[in-house]
Amino acid sequence: MLSSLILRLRQLSRRGRQPRQLAALNQADAAALATQAAPQATRVLVVRHDSIGDYLLFRPWLRQLAAVVRGRGQHLTLLANALWAPLALAWDADCFDELLPLETGRFIKDPTYRADLLGVIGQAGFGEVINPLHVREPAVENFIRFMRAPVRVASQGAHQVSPWFGILNTGYTQLLPSAREVLFEYDRNQEFFVNWLSASLIPNATPTTPLPNAPLRLPTSVPAAAAAEAAAGPYIVLFPGASAQQKRWPVAHFAQLARALHQHYGPPYRLLIAGSPADAAHARRMMQQAGPGVPLASRCGQTDLPGLAALVAGARLLISNDTVAAHLAAQAGTPCLVLLMGENYGKFFPYPPWLLHAACRCLFPPSQEARFAQGDFSPPAKDPDIGQIAVARALTAALELLPGA
């Protein structure tokens, strides 16, 4: 009851701030884009500023979109979240002619940074702007209304209802339809691509060939790097970090699980902790709580994103929270156990079986699993307690994913 009231108050507070934020952004964006280069039909801007996991599920359709754009003789610029921009440069540089990294939080809060980046965008002379996000962030996309591009396309989106979205929508020349039901993010991106492709055709024309397949796999460079990781012997990767505290299975649980895995498998299997530099503190606590007899080694902060992909791809098993590591494992063909709240069931996890290259098991808090068993997959009223997933359940699932010893 109290948590629902607090959430409601926060929503009301945000809505109260929106008119002031919109007015400030309108003034800033109009000024930054007051002088623009003449639009060129050959220049296309794709705006994609969400998280790393979102990008991994967008990659196949980015490649399809890029093939269409390049086939028309156009040039593609990708406005990319700076968090995964290095990954895009390493894996998908053949898809775009230019990449502009966007620090999302800074873009929203720092007027100077926003103006400088919009100045670059305005001088590029884009003739088409494509915003494929389903869950749209108005404070980021507001600038698109002030661009001179004659074609500005977006998804109808997650059917957000607010005056701001009403204003934003008038800034597009076309809004592409999106299904109201929950779709897995790969399928949501396919929905956008198919609708964009249809809308981009010459009137009354149809594609002359079927849409090519868009496999959800990591680049061919990953297996070679993974083999080098695995050369020292088989290992299991534990990933205790997450983007938000409530999405983290307790470090003490990870420590108990590591101890149990070592007791079961023994020395042949190394236990590696992976994560960002910010996860190093979790790793130290985990190693301390597991005890000196458990040979845990931390790789937190020691790999970039392509290196993390190789580490995960070379593992015999990944045990992770709802993070980028779990998506890397699912797409690399590494068996994985994902511990998650289930508040977005079906959007990111579980993966549809036909997209998987190896087993991927998801464990949810008992309260969520009880709801799912009754066919209720709607978002819960409050965040489920991920700590309620018992270590014994996780161990049983891990042993099923990695049988033998």
GUKEMI-88602 format. One record per residue (C-alpha): x, y, z; residue number from 1. Coordinates in nm, 3 decimals. Each point is the difference from the previous one (the first is absolute). Example, Ala and Ser with C-alpha at 12.3 -4.5 7.8 and 13.67 -1.06 7.14 Angstrom:
2
R         u         v         w   num
R     1.230    -0.450     0.780     1
R     0.137     0.344    -0.066     2
END
This chain:
405
R         u         v         w   num
R     0.000     0.000     0.000     1
R     0.273     0.245     0.102     2
R     0.221    -0.093    -0.296     3
R    -0.291     0.057    -0.241     4
R    -0.064     0.342     0.155     5
R     0.368     0.095    -0.030     6
R     0.004    -0.110    -0.365     7
R    -0.313     0.204    -0.070     8
R     0.151     0.309     0.164     9
R     0.317    -0.036    -0.206    10
R    -0.204    -0.028    -0.320    11
R    -0.195     0.313     0.089    12
R     0.324     0.184     0.079    13
R     0.148    -0.097    -0.337    14
R    -0.314     0.114    -0.180    15
R     0.016     0.332     0.182    16
R     0.358     0.053    -0.119    17
R    -0.068    -0.099    -0.362    18
R    -0.139     0.335    -0.124    19
R     0.305     0.186     0.134    20
R     0.239    -0.259    -0.143    21
R    -0.177     0.007    -0.336    22
R     0.015     0.380    -0.017    23
R     0.372     0.000     0.081    24
R     0.079    -0.272    -0.255    25
R    -0.209     0.169    -0.268    26
R     0.199     0.320     0.044    27
R     0.335    -0.183     0.006    28
R    -0.075    -0.227    -0.296    29
R    -0.141     0.280    -0.214    30
R     0.309     0.212     0.064    31
R     0.245    -0.286    -0.064    32
R    -0.172    -0.090    -0.328    33
R    -0.082     0.353    -0.114    34
R     0.268    -0.029    -0.267    35
R    -0.005    -0.331    -0.186    36
R     0.153    -0.124    -0.319    37
R    -0.239    -0.064    -0.286    38
R    -0.150    -0.350     0.025    39
R     0.154    -0.260    -0.229    40
R    -0.204    -0.303    -0.103    41
R     0.314    -0.211     0.020    42
R     0.057     0.063     0.374    43
R    -0.186    -0.222     0.251    44
R     0.018     0.031     0.380    45
R    -0.099    -0.295     0.222    46
R    -0.056     0.092     0.367    47
R     0.057    -0.282     0.248    48
R     0.089     0.105     0.355    49
R    -0.130    -0.278     0.226    50
R     0.203    -0.260     0.193    51
R     0.255    -0.261    -0.108    52
R    -0.245    -0.290     0.018    53
R    -0.242     0.194    -0.223    54
R     0.275     0.050    -0.254    55
R     0.089    -0.370    -0.005    56
R    -0.360    -0.082    -0.090    57
R    -0.007     0.280    -0.260    58
R     0.324    -0.097    -0.178    59
R    -0.154    -0.244    -0.254    60
R    -0.258     0.257    -0.105    61
R     0.254     0.281    -0.011    62
R     0.189    -0.211    -0.250    63
R    -0.317    -0.055    -0.204    64
R    -0.084     0.371     0.010    65
R     0.355     0.093    -0.096    66
R    -0.013    -0.237    -0.298    67
R    -0.312     0.176    -0.128    68
R     0.148     0.347     0.055    69
R     0.329    -0.093    -0.168    70
R    -0.191    -0.165    -0.285    71
R    -0.164     0.334    -0.071    72
R     0.337     0.172    -0.016    73
R    -0.057     0.183     0.329    74
R     0.240     0.058     0.288    75
R    -0.094    -0.107     0.354    76
R     0.100     0.178     0.321    77
R    -0.072    -0.177     0.330    78
R    -0.067     0.217     0.307    79
R     0.094    -0.258     0.263    80
R     0.003    -0.024     0.376    81
R     0.361     0.061     0.100    82
R    -0.014    -0.309     0.226    83
R    -0.016    -0.237    -0.295    84
R     0.147     0.218    -0.273    85
R     0.340    -0.181     0.026    86
R    -0.182    -0.331    -0.052    87
R    -0.173     0.136    -0.310    88
R     0.335     0.118    -0.136    89
R     0.158    -0.341     0.066    90
R    -0.282    -0.215    -0.135    91
R    -0.216     0.205    -0.236    92
R     0.217     0.271    -0.152    93
R    -0.085    -0.137    -0.344    94
R    -0.363     0.107     0.059    95
R     0.051     0.373     0.029    96
R     0.211     0.276    -0.146    97
R     0.021     0.197     0.322    98
R    -0.069    -0.056     0.369    99
R    -0.087     0.282     0.238   100
R     0.027    -0.107     0.367   101
R    -0.272     0.138     0.227   102
R     0.039     0.023     0.378   103
R    -0.370    -0.021     0.078   104
R    -0.006     0.141     0.353   105
R     0.233     0.282    -0.094   106
R    -0.201     0.077    -0.313   107
R    -0.310     0.052     0.213   108
R     0.164     0.202     0.279   109
R     0.295     0.187    -0.153   110
R    -0.116     0.283    -0.233   111
R     0.349     0.064    -0.138   112
R     0.061    -0.363    -0.088   113
R    -0.347    -0.025    -0.158   114
R     0.053     0.314    -0.207   115
R     0.341    -0.115    -0.123   116
R    -0.128    -0.341    -0.111   117
R    -0.309     0.147    -0.164   118
R     0.224     0.244    -0.183   119
R     0.183    -0.294    -0.156   120
R    -0.329    -0.170    -0.087   121
R    -0.146     0.317    -0.150   122
R     0.298     0.057    -0.228   123
R    -0.013    -0.356    -0.138   124
R    -0.303     0.073    -0.219   125
R    -0.200    -0.313     0.072   126
R    -0.287    -0.067    -0.236   127
R    -0.150    -0.284     0.204   128
R    -0.014    -0.063     0.377   129
R    -0.098    -0.342     0.134   130
R    -0.087    -0.051     0.367   131
R    -0.071    -0.376     0.047   132
R    -0.043     0.000     0.380   133
R    -0.323    -0.148     0.131   134
R     0.043     0.142     0.351   135
R     0.078     0.358    -0.090   136
R     0.178     0.257     0.216   137
R    -0.148     0.344    -0.073   138
R     0.285     0.198     0.155   139
R     0.239    -0.159    -0.250   140
R    -0.206    -0.001    -0.319   141
R    -0.145     0.350     0.043   142
R     0.262     0.146    -0.238   143
R    -0.135    -0.200    -0.297   144
R    -0.298     0.241    -0.020   145
R     0.239     0.281    -0.089   146
R     0.186    -0.180    -0.279   147
R    -0.058     0.094    -0.362   148
R     0.013    -0.359    -0.126   149
R    -0.305    -0.051    -0.225   150
R    -0.036    -0.362     0.121   151
R    -0.020    -0.058     0.376   152
R    -0.123    -0.344     0.103   153
R    -0.063    -0.151     0.344   154
R    -0.183    -0.288     0.159   155
R    -0.342     0.075     0.141   156
R     0.172    -0.124     0.313   157
R    -0.113    -0.151     0.325   158
R    -0.322     0.202    -0.021   159
R     0.119     0.251     0.258   160
R    -0.270     0.259     0.061   161
R     0.108     0.350     0.097   162
R    -0.016     0.350    -0.152   163
R     0.374    -0.022    -0.073   164
R    -0.040    -0.312    -0.212   165
R    -0.286     0.167    -0.183   166
R     0.234     0.286    -0.089   167
R     0.286    -0.233    -0.091   168
R    -0.218    -0.203    -0.233   169
R    -0.085     0.308    -0.204   170
R     0.371     0.034    -0.076   171
R     0.010    -0.320    -0.206   172
R    -0.113    -0.036    -0.357   173
R    -0.106    -0.358     0.075   174
R    -0.068    -0.211     0.309   175
R     0.026    -0.373    -0.063   176
R    -0.253    -0.227     0.174   177
R     0.105    -0.218     0.293   178
R    -0.194    -0.284     0.157   179
R    -0.133     0.064     0.350   180
R     0.085    -0.344     0.131   181
R     0.341    -0.075     0.152   182
R     0.248    -0.116    -0.263   183
R     0.349    -0.136     0.046   184
R     0.236     0.285    -0.085   185
R     0.145    -0.176    -0.305   186
R    -0.354    -0.041    -0.135   187
R    -0.081     0.363     0.086   188
R     0.298     0.113    -0.206   189
R    -0.112    -0.223    -0.284   190
R    -0.346     0.158     0.019   191
R     0.154     0.345    -0.041   192
R     0.228    -0.107    -0.285   193
R    -0.278    -0.167    -0.198   194
R    -0.230     0.301     0.044   195
R     0.279     0.244    -0.086   196
R     0.089    -0.199    -0.311   197
R    -0.363    -0.008    -0.112   198
R    -0.041     0.374     0.061   199
R     0.322     0.071    -0.191   200
R    -0.109    -0.179    -0.317   201
R    -0.112     0.182    -0.309   202
R    -0.383     0.012     0.010   203
R    -0.163    -0.325    -0.121   204
R     0.339    -0.173    -0.019   205
R     0.084    -0.322     0.184   206
R     0.334    -0.157     0.090   207
R     0.129    -0.215    -0.286   208
R     0.170    -0.248     0.235   209
R    -0.092    -0.136     0.344   210
R     0.149     0.170     0.302   211
R     0.338    -0.160     0.077   212
R     0.046    -0.178     0.328   213
R     0.133     0.204     0.291   214
R     0.182    -0.249     0.222   215
R     0.059     0.097     0.361   216
R     0.366    -0.094     0.035   217
R     0.319     0.165     0.115   218
R     0.262     0.088    -0.265   219
R     0.238    -0.267    -0.127   220
R     0.287     0.178     0.178   221
R    -0.139    -0.108     0.338   222
R     0.057    -0.380    -0.022   223
R     0.372     0.042    -0.071   224
R     0.043     0.230     0.299   225
R    -0.211    -0.237     0.209   226
R     0.227    -0.292    -0.087   227
R     0.298     0.194     0.132   228
R    -0.190     0.062     0.327   229
R    -0.081    -0.371     0.034   230
R     0.353    -0.117    -0.076   231
R     0.090     0.003     0.372   232
R    -0.279    -0.245     0.078   233
R    -0.378    -0.005     0.051   234
R    -0.160     0.271     0.209   235
R    -0.329     0.134     0.130   236
R    -0.077     0.374    -0.005   237
R    -0.193     0.168     0.282   238
R    -0.139     0.348    -0.070   239
R    -0.128     0.166     0.323   240
R    -0.047     0.353    -0.134   241
R    -0.311     0.165    -0.145   242
R    -0.119     0.346    -0.102   243
R    -0.215     0.041     0.314   244
R     0.031    -0.126     0.355   245
R    -0.338    -0.173    -0.003   246
R     0.111    -0.210    -0.300   247
R     0.302    -0.146     0.184   248
R    -0.020    -0.343     0.156   249
R     0.172     0.045     0.340   250
R     0.378    -0.032     0.003   251
R    -0.031    -0.240     0.294   252
R    -0.214    -0.229    -0.218   253
R     0.259     0.012    -0.279   254
R     0.270    -0.087     0.256   255
R    -0.197    -0.299     0.128   256
R    -0.063    -0.116    -0.355   257
R     0.370     0.030    -0.088   258
R     0.088    -0.210     0.303   259
R    -0.254    -0.266    -0.099   260
R     0.121    -0.005    -0.362   261
R     0.358    -0.047     0.112   262
R    -0.103    -0.283     0.230   263
R    -0.181    -0.170    -0.287   264
R     0.240     0.052    -0.290   265
R     0.332     0.036     0.180   266
R     0.323     0.144    -0.145   267
R    -0.062    -0.084    -0.369   268
R    -0.241     0.293    -0.025   269
R     0.127     0.351     0.063   270
R    -0.246     0.251     0.145   271
R     0.032     0.347    -0.150   272
R    -0.186     0.314     0.109   273
R    -0.069     0.242    -0.284   274
R    -0.133     0.353    -0.004   275
R     0.080     0.367    -0.037   276
R     0.248     0.191     0.218   277
R    -0.297     0.094     0.220   278
R    -0.061    -0.370     0.067   279
R     0.348    -0.053     0.148   280
R    -0.132     0.071     0.350   281
R    -0.266    -0.269    -0.045   282
R     0.270    -0.241    -0.113   283
R     0.216     0.068     0.305   284
R    -0.292    -0.058     0.236   285
R    -0.094    -0.313    -0.187   286
R     0.351    -0.142     0.023   287
R     0.019     0.086     0.370   288
R    -0.335    -0.159     0.081   289
R     0.069    -0.311    -0.211   290
R     0.310    -0.065     0.209   291
R     0.367    -0.063    -0.080   292
R    -0.068    -0.359    -0.107   293
R    -0.201     0.111    -0.305   294
R     0.228     0.099    -0.290   295
R    -0.192     0.303    -0.125   296
R     0.179     0.243    -0.233   297
R    -0.130     0.345    -0.088   298
R     0.010     0.135    -0.355   299
R    -0.214     0.303     0.085   300
R     0.116     0.308    -0.189   301
R     0.262    -0.201    -0.188   302
R    -0.191    -0.048    -0.325   303
R    -0.163     0.235    -0.246   304
R    -0.334    -0.102    -0.152   305
R     0.151    -0.215    -0.279   306
R     0.225    -0.158     0.265   307
R    -0.300    -0.072     0.222   308
R    -0.172    -0.163    -0.297   309
R     0.302    -0.225    -0.053   310
R     0.017    -0.087     0.369   311
R    -0.368    -0.095     0.007   312
R     0.015    -0.185    -0.332   313
R     0.290    -0.215     0.121   314
R    -0.170    -0.098     0.326   315
R    -0.169    -0.334     0.065   316
R    -0.271     0.183     0.197   317
R    -0.101     0.356     0.086   318
R    -0.197     0.085     0.315   319
R    -0.116     0.360    -0.017   320
R    -0.251     0.261     0.101   321
R    -0.213     0.164    -0.269   322
R     0.293     0.169    -0.176   323
R     0.187     0.025    -0.328   324
R     0.198    -0.313     0.096   325
R    -0.315    -0.213    -0.020   326
R    -0.077     0.131    -0.349   327
R     0.357    -0.069    -0.110   328
R    -0.026    -0.360     0.126   329
R    -0.337    -0.058    -0.167   330
R     0.135     0.127    -0.332   331
R     0.340    -0.171     0.029   332
R    -0.142    -0.346     0.070   333
R     0.125    -0.017     0.360   334
R    -0.238    -0.171     0.244   335
R    -0.122     0.262     0.244   336
R    -0.200     0.035     0.318   337
R    -0.167     0.339     0.038   338
R    -0.125     0.125     0.338   339
R    -0.254     0.276    -0.045   340
R    -0.305     0.174     0.141   341
R    -0.224    -0.070    -0.299   342
R    -0.156     0.346    -0.006   343
R     0.043     0.010    -0.380   344
R    -0.086    -0.361    -0.070   345
R     0.016    -0.077    -0.371   346
R     0.169     0.324    -0.104   347
R     0.363    -0.101     0.062   348
R    -0.026    -0.337     0.175   349
R    -0.077    -0.281    -0.044   350
R     0.138    -0.023    -0.353   351
R    -0.224    -0.171    -0.256   352
R     0.142    -0.354    -0.037   353
R     0.051     0.037    -0.376   354
R     0.248     0.286     0.058   355
R     0.217    -0.194     0.246   356
R     0.318    -0.188    -0.089   357
R     0.031    -0.159     0.347   358
R    -0.220    -0.048     0.306   359
R    -0.099     0.317     0.186   360
R    -0.181    -0.048     0.331   361
R    -0.173     0.288     0.180   362
R    -0.075    -0.002     0.373   363
R    -0.245     0.249     0.151   364
R    -0.106     0.077     0.358   365
R    -0.264    -0.249     0.123   366
R    -0.269     0.270     0.006   367
R     0.058     0.066    -0.369   368
R     0.008    -0.365    -0.097   369
R    -0.334    -0.048     0.177   370
R    -0.148     0.282    -0.209   371
R     0.151    -0.137    -0.320   372
R    -0.145    -0.345     0.073   373
R    -0.344     0.163     0.007   374
R     0.063     0.170    -0.334   375
R     0.053     0.345     0.149   376
R     0.304     0.160    -0.167   377
R    -0.094     0.362     0.069   378
R     0.250     0.227     0.179   379
R    -0.029    -0.041     0.379   380
R    -0.119     0.283     0.224   381
R     0.342     0.014     0.165   382
R     0.343    -0.141    -0.072   383
R     0.025    -0.368     0.095   384
R     0.280    -0.095     0.240   385
R     0.261    -0.174    -0.213   386
R     0.168    -0.117     0.321   387
R    -0.290    -0.242     0.045   388
R     0.150    -0.222    -0.271   389
R     0.159    -0.270     0.215   390
R     0.361    -0.104    -0.047   391
R    -0.111    -0.365    -0.007   392
R    -0.225     0.070    -0.299   393
R     0.280     0.177    -0.183   394
R     0.242    -0.286     0.070   395
R    -0.245    -0.260    -0.129   396
R    -0.056     0.199    -0.319   397
R     0.375     0.052    -0.050   398
R     0.072    -0.372     0.036   399
R    -0.271    -0.078    -0.255   400
R     0.157     0.245    -0.246   401
R     0.351    -0.138     0.058   402
R    -0.037    -0.369     0.080   403
R     0.291    -0.220     0.095   404
R     0.309     0.075     0.203   405
END
